[in-house]
Amino acid sequence: MAASAVSSIAAQNSSLSTLKKPKPFPSIPPKSCIVRSSFKPITTHSHGPPFKNLAPLRSSSSADPSDLSPVVATSATNASLKSRLQNGETLYGIFLLSFSPTIAEIAGLAGYDFAVVDMEHGPGGISDALHCLRALGATRTPAILRLPDSCPTWAKKALDLGPQGIMFPMIESAKSARKAVSYCRFPPQGIRGSAHTVVRASDYGIDDGYLTNYGEELLIMCQVESEEGVKKVEEIAAVDGVDCIQMGPLDLSASLGYLWDPGNKKVRQMMREAEKGVLGSMKKDGGGAYLAGFAMPFDPPEELGHRGYHMVSGAVDVGMFRSAAVEDVRRFKLSLVAGSSDDEEGERRRDADGDEKYWSE
């Protein structure tokens, strides 16, 4: 009996030794291998001829016609907004005023090249913007923060969140543009306060190369949205560090006395003067600034692209929902006005469709 027990135990130990050993936990990759999630591959929808390097919608005759998912571009990279502009791409984006992380996430998944979280006219502040940046980061969509005021305090708090771009409102001179740039630079090049060892912009201190690379990756945008700003637009565009001039058609129309008529001929003429000045700055010594703008009902995004805009914002999340909601209500109300005869006909058709669907299943 004892010998038999020993033999049985030995057999069990032998079988256990043949079992596959569990794999050890993977080691933490070196910091140089950590990929930051602030960039996204180019997987956007096509917006017509003026927009370069954008993937087309699926159009194969064999494909499901309801499938409007974008086709991944063959040139997909993790390039920053700045490098994509340098490569000659025309970028298409959206403004987010709702401060809804869900809407921000949907915008990123839809394929916009960038999203502007608007703290100037939206109800949210820094903490609200952070949630949107995290939602956009999950979809690898670059975020731009629009400040409520061009001051060092707002710039410092915004930059510490780690957006790819920052937008300064109401820049009217080269002097104010230089101040805006200084708010984005650490001393001695600027006056930005430093907490780079713990803030989100540096991956909370994990990114050892942040201080070396932050200036190269950050897109600094100055808004020109007044008559005075348009007069000085070439000087503003020539300021070292200003990457992009964002036109503001609504505030510009107000400064010209056409608040209720932003499509007025005089406003459009001044817009064209500003556009010409910015685009001309790109041809001087390889410097200058890129041109960005908002689409308007009288000036659609395709037109901006044809005129040479490098960044086009074609939609606002709140405006998109408003239009869809108003149209939804309008269609239902009109259906009630159509009369009982139409209602009876519609009910007859629904019953027929219902029977057909039931029996076809």
C-alpha positions as CSV (number, residue, x, y, z in Angstrom):
1,M,0.0,0.0,0.0
2,A,2.8,2.5,0.9
3,A,4.7,1.7,-2.3
4,S,1.5,2.2,-4.3
5,A,0.8,5.6,-2.7
6,V,4.4,6.8,-3.3
7,S,4.1,5.7,-7.0
8,S,0.8,7.6,-7.3
9,I,2.2,10.8,-5.9
10,A,5.2,10.6,-8.1
11,A,3.0,10.2,-11.2
12,Q,1.0,13.3,-10.1
13,N,4.1,15.4,-9.6
14,S,5.3,14.3,-13.1
15,S,2.0,15.4,-14.7
16,L,2.0,18.7,-12.9
17,S,5.5,19.5,-14.1
18,T,4.4,19.3,-17.7
19,L,1.7,22.0,-17.2
20,K,2.4,25.3,-18.9
21,K,3.9,27.8,-16.5
22,P,2.0,31.2,-16.3
23,K,3.5,34.1,-18.2
24,P,5.1,36.8,-16.0
25,F,3.7,40.3,-16.1
26,P,5.0,42.3,-19.0
27,S,7.6,44.8,-18.1
28,I,6.8,48.5,-18.3
29,P,8.0,49.9,-21.7
30,P,10.7,52.5,-21.7
31,K,9.4,56.1,-21.7
32,S,10.6,56.5,-25.3
33,C,8.1,53.9,-26.4
34,I,5.1,55.5,-24.6
35,V,2.7,56.8,-27.3
36,R,0.8,59.9,-26.4
37,S,-2.9,59.9,-27.4
38,S,-3.3,63.5,-28.5
39,F,-2.9,62.8,-32.2
40,K,-5.1,60.7,-34.5
41,P,-4.6,59.0,-37.8
42,I,-6.1,60.6,-40.9
43,T,-9.5,58.9,-41.2
44,T,-11.8,61.7,-42.2
45,H,-14.7,62.1,-44.6
46,S,-14.4,63.9,-47.9
47,H,-15.7,67.5,-48.0
48,G,-15.2,68.2,-51.7
49,P,-12.3,69.2,-54.0
50,P,-10.8,72.0,-51.8
51,F,-10.0,69.6,-48.9
52,K,-6.8,67.7,-49.6
53,N,-5.8,64.2,-48.4
54,L,-9.2,63.3,-46.9
55,A,-10.5,59.8,-47.2
56,P,-13.7,59.4,-49.3
57,L,-16.9,57.9,-48.1
58,R,-17.5,54.3,-49.1
59,S,-19.0,54.3,-52.6
60,S,-18.6,50.8,-53.9
61,S,-21.7,49.5,-55.6
62,S,-21.3,46.2,-53.8
63,A,-21.2,47.9,-50.4
64,D,-24.1,48.7,-48.2
65,P,-25.5,52.1,-49.4
66,S,-26.3,53.0,-45.8
67,D,-22.6,52.5,-44.8
68,L,-21.1,56.0,-44.6
69,S,-18.1,55.0,-42.5
70,P,-14.9,56.6,-43.7
71,V,-12.3,54.7,-45.6
72,V,-8.9,54.8,-43.8
73,A,-6.5,57.0,-45.9
74,T,-3.4,55.2,-47.0
75,S,-1.2,58.0,-45.7
76,A,-2.5,57.7,-42.2
77,T,0.0,59.0,-39.6
78,N,0.1,60.3,-36.1
79,A,1.1,63.7,-37.4
80,S,0.2,66.8,-35.4
81,L,-2.0,69.6,-36.8
82,K,1.1,71.7,-37.2
83,S,2.9,69.2,-39.3
84,R,-0.2,68.4,-41.4
85,L,-0.5,72.1,-42.2
86,Q,3.1,72.2,-43.2
87,N,2.5,69.3,-45.5
88,G,-0.1,71.3,-47.4
89,E,-3.3,69.6,-46.0
90,T,-6.6,71.5,-45.6
91,L,-8.1,70.5,-42.3
92,Y,-11.8,70.4,-41.4
93,G,-13.1,70.8,-37.9
94,I,-16.0,71.6,-35.5
95,F,-16.6,74.0,-32.6
96,L,-17.9,72.5,-29.4
97,L,-19.9,74.8,-27.2
98,S,-22.0,72.3,-25.3
99,F,-19.1,71.0,-23.3
100,S,-20.6,67.5,-23.5
101,P,-17.9,64.8,-23.5
102,T,-20.4,62.5,-25.3
103,I,-20.8,65.0,-28.2
104,A,-17.0,65.6,-28.2
105,E,-16.5,61.8,-28.5
106,I,-19.0,61.6,-31.3
107,A,-17.3,64.5,-33.1
108,G,-14.0,62.6,-32.9
109,L,-15.4,59.4,-34.1
110,A,-17.1,61.2,-37.0
111,G,-13.7,62.0,-38.4
112,Y,-13.2,65.7,-37.9
113,D,-9.5,66.7,-38.2
114,F,-9.8,68.9,-35.1
115,A,-12.3,70.1,-32.5
116,V,-12.3,73.6,-30.9
117,V,-13.5,73.5,-27.3
118,D,-14.9,77.0,-27.0
119,M,-14.5,78.6,-23.6
120,E,-15.2,82.1,-25.0
121,H,-18.8,81.6,-25.8
122,G,-19.5,78.2,-24.3
123,P,-20.7,77.9,-20.7
124,G,-17.8,75.8,-19.5
125,G,-14.4,76.5,-18.0
126,I,-11.1,74.7,-17.5
127,S,-12.5,71.7,-15.6
128,D,-15.3,71.2,-18.1
129,A,-12.9,71.5,-21.0
130,L,-10.7,68.7,-19.4
131,H,-13.6,66.2,-19.8
132,C,-13.9,67.1,-23.5
133,L,-10.2,66.8,-24.0
134,R,-10.2,63.3,-22.5
135,A,-13.1,62.3,-24.8
136,L,-11.4,63.7,-27.8
137,G,-8.1,62.0,-26.8
138,A,-9.9,58.7,-26.7
139,T,-10.7,59.1,-30.4
140,R,-7.2,60.6,-31.1
141,T,-8.7,63.8,-32.3
142,P,-6.6,66.9,-31.8
143,A,-8.2,69.5,-29.5
144,I,-7.8,73.3,-29.7
145,L,-8.9,75.4,-26.7
146,R,-10.4,78.8,-27.4
147,L,-9.8,81.2,-24.5
148,P,-12.4,83.5,-23.1
149,D,-9.8,86.3,-22.9
150,S,-6.3,86.8,-24.2
151,C,-4.5,86.9,-20.9
152,P,-1.6,84.9,-19.3
153,T,-3.8,83.3,-16.6
154,W,-6.3,81.7,-19.0
155,A,-3.4,80.7,-21.3
156,K,-1.5,79.0,-18.5
157,K,-4.4,77.0,-17.2
158,A,-5.4,76.0,-20.8
159,L,-1.9,75.0,-21.8
160,D,-1.4,72.8,-18.7
161,L,-4.3,70.6,-20.0
162,G,-2.3,69.7,-23.1
163,P,-4.3,70.8,-26.1
164,Q,-2.6,70.7,-29.5
165,G,-3.7,74.2,-30.2
166,I,-4.7,77.4,-28.4
167,M,-6.8,80.2,-29.8
168,F,-6.6,83.8,-28.6
169,P,-9.6,86.1,-29.2
170,M,-9.7,89.7,-30.4
171,I,-6.0,90.2,-31.5
172,E,-5.8,93.6,-33.1
173,S,-2.1,94.4,-33.4
174,A,1.4,92.8,-33.6
175,K,2.0,93.9,-30.0
176,S,-1.0,91.9,-28.7
177,A,0.0,88.9,-30.9
178,R,3.5,89.0,-29.4
179,K,2.0,89.0,-25.9
180,A,-0.1,86.0,-26.8
181,V,2.9,84.1,-28.0
182,S,4.8,85.0,-24.8
183,Y,2.0,83.5,-22.7
184,C,2.7,80.1,-24.4
185,R,6.5,80.1,-23.9
186,F,8.4,79.3,-20.7
187,P,11.1,81.8,-19.7
188,P,13.3,83.3,-21.0
189,Q,11.3,83.1,-24.3
190,G,8.0,84.0,-22.6
191,I,6.2,84.3,-19.3
192,R,4.3,81.1,-19.0
193,G,4.3,79.7,-15.5
194,S,5.8,76.2,-15.1
195,A,4.4,73.1,-13.4
196,H,5.6,70.8,-16.1
197,T,6.5,68.0,-13.7
198,V,2.9,67.4,-12.7
199,V,0.4,68.7,-15.3
200,R,-1.5,66.8,-18.0
201,A,0.4,68.5,-20.9
202,S,3.6,66.6,-20.0
203,D,1.7,63.4,-19.2
204,Y,1.9,64.4,-15.5
205,G,5.7,64.4,-15.8
206,I,6.1,61.1,-17.5
207,D,7.0,62.7,-20.9
208,D,10.7,63.6,-20.4
209,G,10.8,65.3,-23.7
210,Y,8.0,67.8,-23.1
211,L,10.2,70.8,-22.5
212,T,12.1,70.1,-25.6
213,N,9.1,69.5,-27.9
214,Y,6.2,71.6,-26.6
215,G,6.9,74.6,-28.7
216,E,7.2,72.6,-31.9
217,E,3.9,70.8,-31.4
218,L,1.7,73.6,-30.1
219,L,-0.4,75.5,-32.7
220,I,-0.9,79.2,-31.7
221,M,-3.9,80.8,-33.3
222,C,-4.8,84.5,-33.2
223,Q,-8.3,85.6,-34.0
224,V,-8.7,88.7,-36.2
225,E,-12.3,89.8,-35.7
226,S,-12.4,93.6,-35.9
227,E,-11.8,96.4,-38.4
228,E,-8.6,97.4,-36.5
229,G,-7.4,93.8,-36.6
230,V,-7.9,93.5,-40.3
231,K,-5.9,96.7,-41.0
232,K,-3.0,95.1,-39.1
233,V,-3.5,91.5,-40.2
234,E,-0.2,91.3,-42.2
235,E,1.7,92.5,-39.2
236,I,0.0,90.1,-36.9
237,A,0.6,87.2,-39.3
238,A,4.3,88.1,-39.4
239,V,4.8,87.8,-35.7
240,D,7.2,85.0,-34.8
241,G,5.3,82.2,-33.1
242,V,1.9,83.0,-34.6
243,D,1.0,79.9,-36.6
244,C,-2.5,80.7,-37.7
245,I,-4.9,83.6,-38.2
246,Q,-8.5,82.7,-37.3
247,M,-11.0,85.0,-39.0
248,G,-14.1,86.1,-36.9
249,P,-16.9,87.1,-39.3
250,L,-19.5,87.8,-36.7
251,D,-17.5,90.1,-34.5
252,L,-16.0,91.7,-37.6
253,S,-19.5,92.5,-38.9
254,A,-20.4,94.0,-35.5
255,S,-17.3,96.2,-35.5
256,L,-18.4,97.5,-38.9
257,G,-21.9,98.3,-37.8
258,Y,-23.6,95.3,-39.4
259,L,-24.3,93.1,-36.5
260,W,-27.6,91.9,-38.0
261,D,-26.2,91.6,-41.5
262,P,-22.9,89.6,-41.4
263,G,-23.2,88.8,-45.1
264,N,-23.2,92.5,-46.0
265,K,-21.1,93.4,-49.0
266,K,-18.8,95.7,-47.0
267,V,-18.2,92.9,-44.5
268,R,-17.3,90.5,-47.2
269,Q,-15.0,93.0,-48.8
270,M,-13.1,93.4,-45.6
271,M,-12.9,89.7,-45.1
272,R,-11.4,89.3,-48.6
273,E,-8.8,92.0,-47.7
274,A,-7.8,90.1,-44.6
275,E,-7.7,86.8,-46.4
276,K,-5.4,88.3,-49.1
277,G,-3.1,89.7,-46.4
278,V,-2.8,86.4,-44.5
279,L,-2.3,84.3,-47.7
280,G,0.2,86.8,-48.9
281,S,2.2,86.5,-45.7
282,M,2.9,82.8,-46.5
283,K,4.9,83.8,-49.6
284,K,7.3,86.1,-47.8
285,D,10.6,84.4,-46.8
286,G,8.7,81.1,-46.0
287,G,7.1,82.7,-42.9
288,G,3.7,84.0,-42.3
289,A,0.6,82.3,-40.9
290,Y,-2.0,79.8,-42.0
291,L,-5.5,81.0,-42.7
292,A,-8.4,79.6,-40.7
293,G,-12.1,80.5,-40.6
294,F,-15.7,79.7,-39.8
295,A,-18.3,78.7,-42.4
296,M,-21.4,80.8,-42.6
297,P,-24.8,80.2,-44.2
298,F,-23.8,82.6,-47.0
299,D,-20.2,81.3,-47.1
300,P,-20.1,77.5,-46.9
301,P,-17.0,75.5,-46.0
302,E,-16.4,74.5,-49.6
303,E,-16.1,78.1,-50.6
304,L,-13.5,78.7,-47.8
305,G,-11.5,75.8,-49.1
306,H,-11.6,77.2,-52.6
307,R,-10.3,80.6,-51.4
308,G,-7.2,79.0,-49.8
309,Y,-8.2,78.5,-46.2
310,H,-6.0,76.0,-44.5
311,M,-8.3,75.2,-41.6
312,V,-12.1,75.3,-42.0
313,S,-14.6,75.0,-39.2
314,G,-17.9,74.0,-40.8
315,A,-20.2,73.3,-37.8
316,V,-21.0,74.1,-34.2
317,D,-22.4,71.2,-32.1
318,V,-25.1,73.3,-30.5
319,G,-26.1,74.7,-33.9
320,M,-26.3,71.2,-35.4
321,F,-28.5,69.9,-32.7
322,R,-30.7,73.1,-32.8
323,S,-31.3,72.7,-36.6
324,A,-32.0,69.0,-36.3
325,A,-34.4,69.5,-33.4
326,V,-36.3,72.4,-35.0
327,E,-36.6,70.4,-38.3
328,D,-37.9,67.3,-36.3
329,V,-40.6,69.3,-34.6
330,R,-41.5,71.1,-37.8
331,R,-42.0,67.9,-39.8
332,F,-44.2,66.4,-37.1
333,K,-46.4,69.6,-36.7
334,L,-46.8,69.6,-40.5
335,S,-48.0,66.0,-40.5
336,L,-50.8,67.0,-38.0
337,V,-51.9,69.8,-40.3
338,A,-52.1,67.5,-43.3
339,G,-55.6,66.3,-42.3
340,S,-57.4,63.1,-41.3
341,S,-57.5,61.7,-44.8
342,D,-53.7,61.7,-45.0
343,D,-53.7,60.1,-41.5
344,E,-56.0,57.3,-42.6
345,E,-53.9,56.7,-45.7
346,G,-50.7,56.7,-43.6
347,E,-52.2,54.2,-41.2
348,R,-53.3,51.9,-44.0
349,R,-49.8,51.9,-45.4
350,R,-48.3,51.2,-42.0
351,D,-50.7,48.3,-41.5
352,A,-49.7,46.9,-44.9
353,D,-46.0,47.3,-44.2
354,G,-46.5,45.7,-40.8
355,D,-48.2,42.7,-42.2
356,E,-45.6,42.3,-44.9
357,K,-42.8,42.6,-42.4
358,Y,-44.4,40.1,-40.0
359,W,-45.0,37.4,-42.6
360,S,-41.6,38.0,-44.3
361,E,-40.0,37.1,-41.0
